[in-house]
Amino acid sequence: MAKNNNKDRAEKILQRLRESFAMPKWISSRNNPFETLIITIISQNTSDRNTERAFENLSRTFPITPEALAKAETAKIEECLKVAGLYRNKARVIKEVSKIILEKFDGSLEPILAMPFEEARKTLMRLPNVGPKTADVLLLFSANKPTVPVDTHVNRVSKRLGLAPVDGDYEDVRASLQILYKPEDYSAIHILLILLGRKYCKARKPLCEHCPVKDSCPSKESVAYEA
């Protein structure tokens, strides 16, 4: 009964979030997998706005293909990414990943994304600087595979809402959300928890009073402000 109650509460939260936030337009169309990978690498420890600006700089300078970026001068990639921070490391990773995809996978991520889920995930995570979140973003949004990427917002918000164990690691949180929600809702819950975390359920000074799901939140009276 408790499990069913938690599922009902989870569905109520999802419905309320759908009513409170508009889904980004890009969700409706599948992105180029390689572009998604490059954007995700750029986005690490970077704001959305600076990620967008850096990707625009890069795409104006180079075709966003493994061949073009593998052959590009590292200094020129760095120049494009300066606005995003950690640009030297990101430029190195982008060049290295592009070279591997070009040489080992004939310049396309499609052979990896066509693999069974677990095999595809492990193969992606062998690429430089590709951790579970980046792999899951690619698998969900570029291959429609059943997974929920867990970024810092999803991790924090799902725990505060009681949708995942407070002491859970990445895989615990991912598994908890996938049990509570249907695969067709994985992209929605990922995006909506991020939007909730950015606007209301902030790490410091969460705006509980104005939160659209406060009535379903077990932490609203005692949430600890996180650094």
PyMOL commands that set and color helices and strands:
alter all, ss='L'
color gray80, all
select helices_A, chain A and resi 2-20+25-28+33-43+48-61+66-71+74-84+87-104+110-113+117-124+132-143+152-160+170-180+183-199+208-210+214-216
alter helices_A, ss='H'
color red, helices_A
deselect
rebuild
show_as cartoon
